[in-house]
Amino acid sequence: MLMQRITKQAARYTSRGGVEHCSLCRHFVRARGGSCKRVEGAISPAGWCRLFSRELAASVLSPHASVGGGGPSLGIDFMTPGSLDPRITFTRASTATYFNAAGLMQAAATNAPRWDYDPTTLQLRGLLVEEQRTNISTDFTGYTDNAATRTFNAGIAPDGTNTAVRLAETSAANIHFTQRISTTTTNVMYIFSVYAKAAEVRYLQLFSDNGTNDGAFVTFDLQTGTISQAAQVRGVGVLGGVAIQPCSGGVFRVSLGVQVAGTVYRSGILLSQTAAPGFAPSYPGNPANGVLIWGVQLEAGAFQTSYIPTTSAAVTRAADNCSMPVGAWYDATKGSLFGEYIYEGVPSANPYGSPLALVGANVDADWIRPNGTHPGPKVVFANVQVAGVGVSGAEWSPHIDTPIGVMQRTAMSWAQNVRMYAAHNSIAATVNVTGTNTTLPVITNLMVGGRVGYQDPQCLWARNVRYWNRQLSQAEMQQVTTL
C-alpha cells in the first residue's frame, strides 16, 4: 500500500536544508529532478522537512542487499513519528514531556513513546529514551525573593501557554535574586536548570551551594545564548555540567551542576547588569527591569533531562523501557549489531552503559552489547574471556570518545571462538576471543537504551537499529558506521 503524501506546508519543507538535507533522506526520489515519497510536489536535494530520516542505503545496510553476504535480518526505524515496530514493547510508568514538530513542549501520556524534535531547527532527533529522574524543585512554590519580585503568567512559556514568570529587580541597592532551599543527599551531583528569556535584563546567573560558601555559580548571556562568565567553584563545592540550550522564541534552557557535602542545598536565579559580575553582584535596581523564567528543575544527575512539571511537591518521571524479543532474525552463534543515536548525556552512575544490548534471562550476566558512551564503544560479552581481560564480564575497548548531542553510529560483530569487531563513526578495531569459556550467552531480548532491570539506563534519542545474522567484516563495520 502506498503511503499518503502530505503538503509541503504540513511537512515544514524548506528548499534550504542544513547538515540534514533531502539528498540524504530515505524518502527522497532522485528521478526527474527530485521528489519525495512522503511530501507532495517537486523536492530539492538541498531541501529539508520535519520528516527527514537519514538514508541508510549502503549495500550492507539495505534489507535487500546481495553484496557481502546480505543485508540485515532486522531493521528498526525510529524516525517515523507515531509508528513503532509492532514487535517492540515500550513502557514508561508516568507522563513525560517532549518537543513536537512545531517546537512546542508537549506531555506524553503514560506508556506513550516520545518522538522529540529540536525546538529551534524543528529537526526530528528520534525516539527519546531516558532514565528515571525526580524534579525535587517545586514550580516557584517555596522560593523566596531578595530585592526581586515575581509576577506570574507574564509571558509565553516553551509549551505555548502564558505561564512564564517575570523576575524583576526592586529599586533597592542589593542582590536581586530568588532562591529555594531543598533537602538533598550529601555528596551527590545535582543539576539545576530553568528556561529563561531576556527582557530588560540580559544576564542571568545560576548558583547552587550548601547555603553558605561551598558551591558554584555561572553567568549566562540570554541575548547571544552563551556563557558570559565561566562557572566558578566556591569553597569546596564540586562543579558538574554547565549548559545553555536554545529553544524557540528567544528562550534558552540554562543549567548548572553542583555537588556539596550535607543535605542543605540552595539553588538560585540571580539578575545581573554585567556579563562577568562575579558571584552575587549588588547594584541599585529598577522595577522596570527583569527577565522571564519558567520550568525550574533540580534533579540528581550529571546533566539535565526533559522537563518534569511540578506544582507544590516533587514529581518523578519513570524510566523509558524499549525492548523486543528475539525471533527468527537472531542467530545464537554469530551476529552483528548497529545503532544510530544521539546521546542526551553520560550518566554519572554508569558512564560505560550502552545504547543497545542483547540480553538474556539474567540481565546482569547474560548480555552482548556495543558500549557507546565513554570511552566506548566496547565489544562486551558477559562471561566470555577476551585477550588481556578477565573471564567474567569480559570487555575490550578501542577507547573512542562519544560526543554528546551529536548523531553517532556504533556497531559490533561477533562469532563464537573467532575475532570480534567494533566500530564507531567509521573507526574500527578487532580483538581475539581467547580462553576456555567462549560460549555465548543465551539471548532473549533486544533492549534500546540500556538493560531493563540493571542500573545502566541511558538517556538518548534512538534513531535506527540493525542486526545481521552473520558476522560483518571490519571493512563492512566501517562502512555502516560512516556518517
C-alpha positions as CSV (number, residue, x, y, z in Angstrom):
1,M,0.0,0.0,0.0
2,L,1.4,3.4,-0.9
3,M,2.0,5.9,1.9
4,Q,-0.2,9.0,1.6
5,R,1.8,12.1,0.9
6,I,1.3,15.5,2.8
7,T,1.7,19.1,1.6
8,K,5.0,21.0,1.9
9,Q,3.4,23.3,4.4
10,A,2.4,20.5,6.7
11,A,5.9,19.0,6.4
12,R,7.5,22.4,7.1
13,Y,9.5,22.0,3.9
14,T,12.3,24.4,3.1
15,S,14.4,24.4,0.0
16,R,17.5,25.3,2.1
17,G,18.4,22.4,4.4
18,G,21.5,22.3,6.7
19,V,23.5,19.3,7.7
20,E,20.4,17.2,7.2
21,H,19.1,17.7,3.7
22,C,16.8,15.8,1.3
23,S,19.5,14.1,-0.7
24,L,20.5,12.2,2.5
25,C,16.9,11.3,3.3
26,R,15.5,7.8,2.8
27,H,12.2,9.3,1.4
28,F,14.0,11.3,-1.4
29,V,13.5,10.1,-5.0
30,R,16.2,11.4,-7.4
31,A,14.3,10.8,-10.7
32,R,13.1,13.8,-12.7
33,G,14.9,16.4,-10.7
34,G,13.7,15.2,-7.3
35,S,10.5,14.2,-5.4
36,C,9.6,12.6,-2.1
37,K,7.7,9.5,-1.0
38,R,6.1,11.5,1.9
39,V,5.7,15.1,0.6
40,E,3.8,16.4,-2.4
41,G,5.4,18.3,-5.3
42,A,9.0,18.9,-6.6
43,I,11.6,18.5,-3.9
44,S,15.1,20.0,-4.0
45,P,18.0,17.7,-3.0
46,A,19.2,20.6,-0.8
47,G,15.9,21.0,1.0
48,W,14.7,19.7,4.4
49,C,11.4,18.9,6.2
50,R,10.3,17.6,9.6
51,L,10.0,14.1,8.1
52,F,13.8,13.9,7.4
53,S,15.1,10.4,8.1
54,R,18.7,9.8,7.2
55,E,19.3,7.3,4.3
56,L,20.9,4.0,5.2
57,A,21.1,2.7,1.7
58,A,24.7,1.4,1.7
59,S,24.6,-2.1,0.4
60,V,25.4,-3.7,3.7
61,L,22.6,-1.8,5.4
62,S,19.8,-2.4,2.9
63,P,17.5,-5.3,3.8
64,H,17.6,-6.3,0.2
65,A,21.4,-6.3,-0.2
66,S,23.1,-9.0,-2.0
67,V,26.7,-7.7,-1.6
68,G,29.0,-9.1,1.1
69,G,26.7,-11.8,2.4
70,G,23.4,-9.9,2.6
71,G,21.7,-7.1,4.4
72,P,20.3,-7.0,8.0
73,S,17.8,-9.6,9.1
74,L,16.3,-7.0,11.4
75,G,15.8,-3.3,10.7
76,I,14.1,-0.9,13.2
77,D,13.5,2.7,12.2
78,F,12.7,5.1,15.0
79,M,12.5,8.1,12.6
80,T,8.8,7.7,11.6
81,P,6.8,9.6,14.3
82,G,3.8,7.8,15.6
83,S,4.9,4.4,14.3
84,L,6.7,1.7,16.4
85,D,7.6,-1.7,15.1
86,P,4.7,-3.9,16.5
87,R,7.2,-6.3,18.0
88,I,8.5,-3.6,20.3
89,T,7.2,-3.2,23.9
90,F,7.5,0.4,25.1
91,T,6.6,1.3,28.7
92,R,7.0,4.3,31.0
93,A,5.1,4.4,34.2
94,S,4.4,8.1,34.1
95,T,3.8,11.0,31.8
96,A,6.8,12.8,30.3
97,T,7.5,15.9,28.2
98,Y,9.0,16.4,24.7
99,F,9.1,18.9,21.9
100,N,6.7,18.4,19.0
101,A,7.3,19.2,15.3
102,A,6.2,22.8,15.9
103,G,8.9,23.3,18.6
104,L,6.3,23.4,21.5
105,M,6.7,21.3,24.6
106,Q,4.1,18.7,25.0
107,A,3.1,16.0,27.5
108,A,3.1,12.3,26.5
109,A,0.7,10.0,28.3
110,T,1.9,7.1,30.5
111,N,3.5,4.4,28.3
112,A,3.4,6.7,25.2
113,P,6.6,7.0,23.2
114,R,8.1,10.4,22.6
115,W,9.3,11.5,19.2
116,D,11.3,14.5,20.2
117,Y,12.2,17.5,17.9
118,D,14.9,20.1,18.2
119,P,12.8,23.1,19.3
120,T,14.9,25.6,17.2
121,T,15.7,23.7,14.0
122,L,12.5,21.6,14.2
123,Q,14.5,18.6,13.1
124,L,13.4,15.2,14.4
125,R,16.0,13.9,16.9
126,G,14.5,10.4,17.3
127,L,12.7,8.4,20.0
128,L,13.6,9.9,23.3
129,V,14.6,7.2,25.9
130,E,15.5,8.5,29.4
131,E,16.4,7.1,32.8
132,Q,14.2,7.8,35.8
133,R,14.6,11.3,37.3
134,T,12.9,13.3,40.0
135,N,12.4,17.1,40.0
136,I,12.6,17.9,43.6
137,S,12.2,21.6,43.0
138,T,8.7,23.0,43.0
139,D,7.5,25.4,40.3
140,F,8.4,28.5,42.3
141,T,6.5,27.3,45.3
142,G,8.7,27.7,48.3
143,Y,11.1,30.2,46.6
144,T,12.0,33.4,48.4
145,D,12.9,36.6,46.8
146,N,15.7,39.1,47.7
147,A,15.3,42.6,46.3
148,A,13.3,41.0,43.5
149,T,9.6,40.4,42.6
150,R,7.9,37.6,40.7
151,T,4.9,38.2,38.5
152,F,3.2,35.0,37.4
153,N,1.5,34.4,33.9
154,A,3.6,37.2,32.5
155,G,4.8,35.7,29.2
156,I,4.8,32.8,26.8
157,A,6.4,29.6,28.1
158,P,8.0,26.8,26.0
159,D,4.7,24.9,26.0
160,G,3.0,27.9,24.3
161,T,1.0,28.9,27.4
162,N,1.0,32.3,29.1
163,T,2.7,30.8,32.3
164,A,6.2,32.3,32.2
165,V,7.2,34.2,35.4
166,R,8.7,37.7,35.3
167,L,11.5,38.1,37.7
168,A,12.2,41.8,38.2
169,E,14.5,44.0,40.2
170,T,13.3,46.2,43.0
171,S,14.8,49.7,43.5
172,A,17.0,48.6,46.4
173,A,20.8,48.7,46.1
174,N,21.1,45.0,46.8
175,I,21.5,41.5,45.3
176,H,18.4,40.7,43.1
177,F,17.5,37.0,43.1
178,T,15.1,34.3,44.0
179,Q,16.2,31.1,45.7
180,R,14.9,27.8,47.2
181,I,16.4,25.6,50.0
182,S,16.0,21.9,49.2
183,T,16.8,18.8,51.2
184,T,19.2,16.6,49.2
185,T,21.5,13.6,49.6
186,T,25.0,14.6,50.7
187,N,27.9,14.4,48.1
188,V,25.5,13.7,45.2
189,M,25.7,15.7,42.0
190,Y,22.5,17.7,41.3
191,I,21.7,19.7,38.1
192,F,19.7,22.9,38.4
193,S,18.0,24.2,35.3
194,V,15.5,26.8,34.2
195,Y,14.1,28.2,30.9
196,A,14.8,31.9,30.6
197,K,14.3,34.7,28.2
198,A,16.0,38.1,28.2
199,A,13.8,41.2,28.7
200,E,15.2,44.4,30.0
201,V,17.9,42.3,31.8
202,R,20.3,40.5,29.6
203,Y,22.4,38.5,32.0
204,L,21.3,35.7,34.3
205,Q,23.3,33.9,37.0
206,L,22.6,30.5,38.4
207,F,24.1,29.4,41.7
208,S,23.9,26.3,43.9
209,D,25.6,25.8,47.3
210,N,25.2,24.4,50.8
211,G,23.6,27.6,52.0
212,T,26.9,29.2,52.8
213,N,30.2,29.1,51.0
214,D,30.5,25.7,49.3
215,G,29.1,25.6,45.8
216,A,29.4,27.1,42.3
217,F,27.9,29.7,40.0
218,V,27.8,30.6,36.3
219,T,26.6,33.7,34.3
220,F,24.7,33.4,31.0
221,D,24.1,35.9,28.2
222,L,20.4,35.5,27.3
223,Q,20.8,37.6,24.1
224,T,23.7,35.7,22.5
225,G,22.9,32.3,24.0
226,T,26.4,32.0,25.5
227,I,28.1,31.6,28.8
228,S,29.3,35.1,29.6
229,Q,31.2,34.2,32.8
230,A,32.6,30.7,33.1
231,A,31.4,28.6,36.0
232,Q,33.5,29.0,39.2
233,V,33.7,26.9,42.3
234,R,33.2,28.4,45.7
235,G,34.7,26.8,48.7
236,V,34.8,23.0,48.4
237,G,31.9,22.6,46.1
238,V,32.2,20.2,43.1
239,L,31.3,21.6,39.7
240,G,29.3,19.4,37.3
241,G,27.9,20.1,33.9
242,V,27.1,23.6,32.6
243,A,25.0,24.3,29.5
244,I,22.8,26.8,27.7
245,Q,20.5,25.3,25.1
246,P,18.3,27.3,22.7
247,C,14.6,26.8,22.5
248,S,12.1,28.7,20.3
249,G,11.1,32.4,20.7
250,G,14.4,33.6,22.2
251,V,14.1,31.2,25.2
252,F,17.2,29.3,26.5
253,R,17.4,26.4,28.9
254,V,20.3,27.1,31.3
255,S,21.8,24.6,33.7
256,L,24.4,24.2,36.4
257,G,25.6,21.0,38.1
258,V,26.9,21.2,41.7
259,Q,27.8,18.7,44.4
260,V,28.0,19.7,48.0
261,A,28.5,18.0,51.4
262,G,25.5,17.9,53.6
263,T,21.8,17.8,53.0
264,V,21.1,21.6,52.7
265,Y,21.1,22.6,49.0
266,R,20.4,26.2,48.0
267,S,19.7,26.9,44.3
268,G,19.0,30.3,43.0
269,I,18.4,32.6,39.9
270,L,20.1,36.0,40.0
271,L,19.9,39.1,37.8
272,S,23.0,40.9,36.6
273,Q,23.6,44.1,34.7
274,T,27.1,43.0,33.5
275,A,28.5,39.9,31.7
276,A,31.0,38.9,34.3
277,P,29.9,40.3,37.7
278,G,31.5,37.7,40.0
279,F,29.3,36.0,42.5
280,A,26.0,37.7,43.5
281,P,26.5,41.3,42.3
282,S,24.8,44.0,44.2
283,Y,23.6,47.2,42.5
284,P,20.7,49.7,42.6
285,G,17.8,48.1,40.8
286,N,14.9,49.3,38.6
287,P,11.5,47.7,39.0
288,A,11.0,48.0,35.2
289,N,14.0,45.6,34.6
290,G,13.5,41.9,34.6
291,V,13.7,38.5,32.7
292,L,11.2,35.8,32.0
293,I,11.7,32.4,33.7
294,W,9.8,29.1,33.6
295,G,10.2,25.4,34.3
296,V,12.6,25.3,37.1
297,Q,14.1,21.8,37.8
298,L,16.5,20.3,40.4
299,E,17.4,16.7,39.7
300,A,20.1,14.3,40.9
301,G,22.3,13.6,37.9
302,A,25.2,14.8,35.8
303,F,23.1,16.5,33.2
304,Q,19.6,17.9,32.8
305,T,16.9,15.7,31.2
306,S,13.5,16.6,29.8
307,Y,11.4,18.9,31.9
308,I,9.3,17.3,34.7
309,P,6.4,19.6,35.6
310,T,5.8,20.2,39.3
311,T,3.5,22.3,41.5
312,S,4.0,22.1,45.3
313,A,5.7,18.7,45.6
314,A,8.5,16.7,43.9
315,V,7.5,14.7,40.8
316,T,9.2,11.6,39.4
317,R,9.3,10.8,35.7
318,A,9.7,7.0,35.3
319,A,12.3,5.4,33.0
320,D,11.5,4.7,29.4
321,N,11.8,0.9,28.6
322,C,12.1,-0.1,25.0
323,S,12.6,-3.8,24.1
324,M,11.6,-6.6,21.7
325,P,12.0,-10.4,21.9
326,V,14.4,-12.2,19.6
327,G,12.9,-14.0,16.7
328,A,13.8,-15.8,13.5
329,W,16.1,-12.8,12.7
330,Y,18.5,-13.8,15.5
331,D,21.4,-16.3,15.3
332,A,22.6,-17.7,18.6
333,T,26.2,-18.3,17.3
334,K,27.1,-15.2,15.5
335,G,25.8,-11.7,14.6
336,S,26.3,-8.0,14.2
337,L,24.5,-5.1,15.9
338,F,24.3,-1.5,14.7
339,G,22.8,1.6,16.3
340,E,22.3,5.2,15.2
341,Y,21.6,7.5,18.1
342,I,22.2,10.9,19.8
343,Y,23.3,10.9,23.5
344,E,21.5,13.4,25.8
345,G,24.2,12.9,28.4
346,V,26.5,10.4,30.1
347,P,25.0,9.1,33.3
348,S,27.4,9.6,36.3
349,A,26.3,6.4,37.9
350,N,27.5,4.2,35.0
351,P,29.2,6.1,32.2
352,Y,30.0,2.8,30.4
353,G,26.5,1.8,29.6
354,S,25.2,1.0,26.1
355,P,22.7,2.4,23.6
356,L,21.8,-1.2,22.7
357,A,22.0,-4.5,24.4
358,L,21.1,-8.1,23.6
359,V,20.2,-9.7,27.0
360,G,19.2,-13.0,28.4
361,A,17.1,-14.1,31.4
362,N,19.8,-12.8,33.8
363,V,20.4,-9.2,32.6
364,D,23.4,-8.9,34.9
365,A,25.2,-11.9,33.5
366,D,23.8,-12.7,30.0
367,W,24.4,-9.9,27.5
368,I,26.1,-8.8,24.4
369,R,26.4,-5.0,23.8
370,P,28.4,-2.4,21.9
371,N,29.2,0.1,24.6
372,G,28.9,3.6,23.3
373,T,29.3,6.4,25.9
374,H,32.8,6.8,27.4
375,P,35.3,5.7,26.4
376,G,33.3,3.3,24.2
377,P,32.5,1.6,22.1
378,K,33.5,-1.7,23.6
379,V,32.9,-5.2,22.4
380,V,31.4,-6.6,25.6
381,F,30.4,-10.2,26.4
382,A,29.3,-11.4,29.8
383,N,31.4,-14.5,30.9
384,V,33.5,-14.6,27.8
385,Q,37.2,-14.1,28.1
386,V,38.8,-11.6,25.8
387,A,42.5,-11.1,25.2
388,G,44.0,-9.2,28.1
389,V,40.8,-9.1,30.1
390,G,39.3,-11.4,32.8
391,V,36.8,-14.2,32.1
392,S,33.8,-12.7,34.0
393,G,32.2,-9.7,32.3
394,A,34.9,-9.6,29.6
395,E,35.2,-6.5,27.5
396,W,37.6,-4.7,25.2
397,S,37.6,-1.1,24.0
398,P,39.3,0.9,21.2
399,H,38.9,4.0,23.5
400,I,36.8,6.3,21.3
401,D,35.1,9.2,23.0
402,T,31.4,9.7,22.1
403,P,30.3,13.3,21.9
404,I,27.1,14.4,23.5
405,G,24.2,15.9,21.4
406,V,25.7,14.7,18.1
407,M,24.5,11.9,16.0
408,Q,26.6,8.7,16.4
409,R,26.9,5.3,14.8
410,T,28.2,2.4,16.7
411,A,28.4,-1.3,15.7
412,M,29.9,-4.6,16.8
413,S,30.1,-8.1,15.3
414,W,30.9,-11.4,16.8
415,A,31.0,-15.2,16.3
416,Q,31.9,-18.0,18.7
417,N,35.6,-18.6,19.1
418,V,36.7,-16.1,16.4
419,R,37.7,-12.5,16.1
420,M,35.3,-9.7,17.2
421,Y,35.0,-6.3,15.6
422,A,33.9,-2.9,16.9
423,A,33.4,0.4,15.0
424,H,32.3,3.9,15.9
425,N,31.8,6.6,13.3
426,S,34.0,4.7,10.8
427,I,36.8,4.0,13.3
428,A,37.2,0.2,13.6
429,A,39.3,-2.3,15.5
430,T,39.5,-6.0,16.3
431,V,40.1,-8.3,19.2
432,N,40.6,-12.1,19.6
433,V,38.3,-14.2,21.8
434,T,40.6,-16.4,24.0
435,G,40.4,-18.7,27.0
436,T,38.3,-21.7,27.8
437,N,34.9,-20.0,28.4
438,T,33.9,-18.8,25.0
439,T,30.2,-19.9,25.0
440,L,28.0,-17.0,24.0
441,P,25.1,-16.2,26.4
442,V,21.6,-17.3,25.7
443,I,19.8,-14.1,24.4
444,T,16.1,-13.5,24.8
445,N,15.6,-9.7,24.1
446,L,16.9,-6.7,22.3
447,M,17.0,-3.6,24.6
448,V,17.2,0.0,23.4
449,G,18.7,2.5,25.9
450,G,20.1,0.0,28.5
451,R,19.2,-3.2,30.1
452,V,15.9,-3.2,31.9
453,G,16.3,-4.4,35.5
454,Y,20.0,-3.4,35.6
455,Q,21.4,0.0,36.7
456,D,22.9,1.2,33.4
457,P,20.0,3.1,31.7
458,Q,21.0,5.6,29.0
459,C,19.5,8.9,28.0
460,L,19.4,9.2,24.3
461,W,17.4,9.7,21.1
462,A,17.3,6.3,19.3
463,R,17.2,6.7,15.5
464,N,17.9,3.3,13.8
465,V,18.9,-0.3,14.8
466,R,20.1,-3.0,12.5
467,Y,21.0,-6.7,13.2
468,W,22.7,-9.1,10.8
469,N,22.6,-12.9,11.4
470,R,26.2,-13.1,10.3
471,Q,29.5,-11.5,11.3
472,L,30.3,-8.4,9.4
473,S,33.9,-7.8,8.2
474,Q,36.0,-5.0,9.6
475,A,35.5,-3.1,6.3
476,E,31.7,-3.5,6.5
477,M,31.8,-2.3,10.1
478,Q,33.5,0.9,9.0
479,Q,31.0,1.2,6.1
480,V,27.9,1.0,8.2
481,T,29.2,3.4,10.9
482,T,30.4,6.1,8.4
483,L,28.4,9.3,8.9
